[in-house]
Amino acid sequence: MDMLDRFRGCLLGAAAGDALGMPTEGYTLYEIKSLFGQVRDMMQAPAGHFHTGLLAGQFTDDTEETLILAESLIESFGFSPDRFADKLIAWGTAWTMDERLNRGVGFATRSAVESMIAGTPWQEAGHTIPTCGAAMRAAPIGLLYNFDLNIVKSYADLQSLPTHCSAPARAGAIAVAAGVALSLMGFPKLMILRNAASQASRVDVELAERLLWVGTLLDLRPEEALGLIRNSPLASETVPAAFYCFLKFEPEDALIMAASSGGDTDSIASIAGSLFGAACGASWIPKRWRDRLEQKERIESDALSLYDLFNSFRC
């Protein structure tokens, strides 16, 4: 399979999952069934929802931060925590001046970015809340550095620190970046899970054990398995839930399940989409999703630039 297509698929899959799960974020499984049924198509956020105003195909802070990380890698010809922090500050300054630009930024990220805007060094800004904000954006690290899992682990961890410094949050980011790198290289799904968990265990053994546990739930009904895993914004729930969807389903069905099952739907679907995209390229993304997805040109451009940078490392 064309490696460039896998880069494209990863970033497009992450954005598509985010946009699909955007209107259902925060609802329970039963509320989603009542309000939406099964979420097969991109929809605008309903009235009264915290994403009210976002239209069908628009994504949330998950994809915004993923693209910010990707673009910091491109601009610095590799990972620079200083450049990444500067871009987070520029992004945060925009939504602190105009709240309409805030696409659901989580408490930990918001607090950390506002602290950096006020002058706190990025090394001291990260929040201890163990949520998934660093994990949901980590895919570009796995793409660019897929040839060395030790580098993936180190930089996925480091990109977490400006906003999330707890062990579970950092381990979740490592698992996602490692999962993307391994998917890109074509490893079988269960081997991807085991190796992603192994890398995550270097920072947080409990999160790694929860990832491995997901592999024992594949014979259960999906609603039962996801009920056991849970789906709050905690990294210890969101990241295992995304890996479960990746292991259990074909790509389109996985994102539909993630968006329909409640909780942090956009992050779960986005992470699963990045894994499938790295493994399968972009062809699996349904046309009805692609047609509505915003900023496709920016996403495609970032994927191409990351791919070119990756190739330059091999020369």
N, C-alpha and C positions, 0 to 999 in steps of 0.2 A: 504494500500500500504506500502511496505517496506520503512522505513525511510531512511535507507542507500541508497536505490535507488534514493530517492529524493535528497540527498546530491550529489550523482554522477550526476544525471540529471542536477542539477543546474550548477555545474562547467563545465560539458561537453557541456551543452546547451549554456552557455556563450561563450565558446571557439569556438563552431561550428558557432554561429551567427557572431562572430568576423571574423572568417576565410571566411565565406560566403560574408560578406560585405566588406572585405579588398580591393579587386580590384576595387570596384566602389566608394570608399570613395572620396568625393570632387566633383564628377560629379553631374550634374543636372539630374532630371528625364528623360528629353528628350535626353540628352547625353547618358545615360545608355541604353535607348531604341535603340538608333542608334548604339552604340558600342557593346552592349551585348545582347539586347533583355531582356527577363525576366531572372533574375539570379536564376536559379534552382540548379546549381552545383557549387562547389568550383573551382575557376580558379586562375591562376597566375596573378600577377599585370601586366598590359600592359606596353609596352615600354613608357618611358617618364613620367610615373606616379610616385608620391613620394614614393610609395611602390615597385617600380621596383626592382626586385631581389627576392621578396617573391614568393614562389611557391604555387600551389594549396594546400589548407589545412593548410598553415601557418597562424598564427594569428599575431596580432599587439600588441602594448603596452597595449591595454585594458586588454587582458588576462594575459600578463606578470605581470601587476600590481595587478590583481586579485589574481594570484598565489603567488605573493610576500606577499600580505596581509594575505592570507590563511596560508602560511608557517610561517609568524611571529606569528600568533595566535597559531599554533601548537608548535613552539619552546618555546614560553613563557607561555604555558598552559593558554592562555587567551590573551586579548588585552594588548599590551604594546606599547605605542606610541614611546618610545625610540628604542625598537627593530625594529619596523616598519620603523622608520626613518633611522636606520642603514642599513637595507636591501635596502631601496631606494637609499642610498648613494653608496652602493656596486654595485647595478645595474647601477646607473648613471655613476659611475667611469668607468665601462666597455665600455659604448657607448661614453663617452667623449674621451677615448683613441683610440677607433676604431669606427668611424661613421657608419660602415657597420652593427654594432649591434643595431643601433637606428631604431626601427620599428615604426616610426611615432610619436614619443613623442611630445605632444602638447606644445605650447609656455609656458603656465603657469607651467606645470609640469617640463619642462626642466629648466626654469629659477629658480624655487624653488629648484630643486635637485642640480643644479650647485651652487646655493647659499649655500646649506648645505655642499656640498663638500668643499667649500671655508672656512667653519667654522661657518656659521650662525646657531644658534640653531634652531631646527625644529619649535619651538614656534614662531619664527620671520620670517620664510622662505616663508610662504604661499603667493600666489599671489592673487590680488583682482579681476582678470578677472573672470567673472561668467560662466566659461565653465564647461563641464561635467566630467572632469578627476577624480574627487573624486567619482562621482556617478557610473561610469562605472566599478569600482573595488570593490564596497561596498558589494556585495552579500555575501562574507564569514561571515561578521558580522551578517547578518540576519540568516544564517544557524546556527552558533554556539550559538547565544543568542535568538533563536526564542521563548523561554519560557517567555520572559519579554520584551515587546516593549519599556519600559523606558530605559532599558540597550541598546537595539538596537539603539534607538535614540541617546543616549549619545555617544556610541562608533562609530557609523557611522559618527556623527558630528566630533568627535575627530580625527578619521583617515583622515578626510579631511584636517585638518589644516596644516600639513607639506607642502602641495602643493597648496591648495585652501582655502582661508579664507573668501571669499565673502558669503553673506547670500544665494543667489540662488544656488551656488555650493554646499554649506553645506546642504541645504534643499533637493536638488536633491539626494545627497547621502543617506540622511535619508529616503526619499521616496523609493528608490530602496531597501535598506536593510530591511525596514519595509515590503515592498511588497514581498520580498523573504520569510521573517519569516511567514507572513500570508498565503502565497501560500503553504509553507511547512506544515502548520497546516490545510490545506484543506478548507479554507474559500471560499465562492463564489467570483467571479471576481469583481463584483461591490462593495462588502463589502471590498475587498482588496484595491480597489482604494480609497474608502472613508477613510479607516483607515490609509493608507499610506499618503494621503493628510493631515489628521489630525495631524499626527506626523510631517510632513514637515512644517505645519503652525506654529509650535512652534519656527521656525527659520525664515521663509519667507512666509508671507501670500499670496503674489502674485503668487509664484510658486505653492502653494497649490491650489489656485483658478484655475490656469491653468490645474492642474490635474483633478479637479472636472469637469471643462468645457469639457474635453475630453469625459466624459461619456455622454454628450449631443450630440455628433457628430456621434454616431454609426449608425444612419439611413442614413447618407450621403454616396455618393460613396467614396471609399477609397482614390482615387486620390484627390478628393475635400477636404476631411477631413484632410489628411496629408498636403495638400497645405495650409490649414488654420493654422494648428499647426506649420508648418515649421520644418526644419531639420538641422539647423546650429549646430555647437558644443556647443552653449549656453545650459546650464543645463535646462533653461526654455523652450527649444524646444526639445532637445534630449530625456529628461526623459518623458515628456508627449507623444511624438511620440512612444516611446517604450511601454508605458502603453496602448496607443491606439491599437497598433498591438496585444498586449496581450489580450485586451478585445474583439477585433473584429474578430479574426481569430482562426482557429485551428493551432497547433504549427508550422508545416512545412510551411504552407501558410503564417503565420505571419512573419517568418524569410525571406522568399522569398520576401514578400512585403517590409520589412524593407531594404533589400539589393538592391532592385530594384527602390526605390523611391527617391534616391538622397540625397546629403548632407552628414551628419556624419553617413553613412550607417553601418559601423562596430560597432559603439557604440550603435546605436538603436537596431540592430539585436542582439548584445551581451546581452544587458539588457533584451530584450524580451526573449531571450533564457534562461537566468538565472531564470526568473519568471516562464516560462513554465516547466523548469526542476525541480524546487522546487515543483511545483503543480502536475506534471505528472510523475516524474521519468525520466529515460533515454530511455525508449523503443520507444518514438516517433521520436528520432533522426534517420534520414534515414541512412541505411547502406552505401550508396554512400558518405555520409558526414563523417561518422565514419571512413571509410576505409582510407580517405585522411587526416584526422585531425592529426596534429603532437602532440607529447608529451602526448599521451593518458595515458601512464603508470604513468607519473608524476601527471596528473590531477586525475586519479583514486586513486593514493596513497594519495594525499592531501584530497580528499573527504573522504576516509576511516579514515584518521587520525583526521580530523575534527569531523567526526561522533563519533569516539571513545572518543574524548575529550568532546563532548556534553554529551555522556552517563556518563562520569565520574562526570560531574556536578550534575547529577541526583541521584548519589549514596549517 
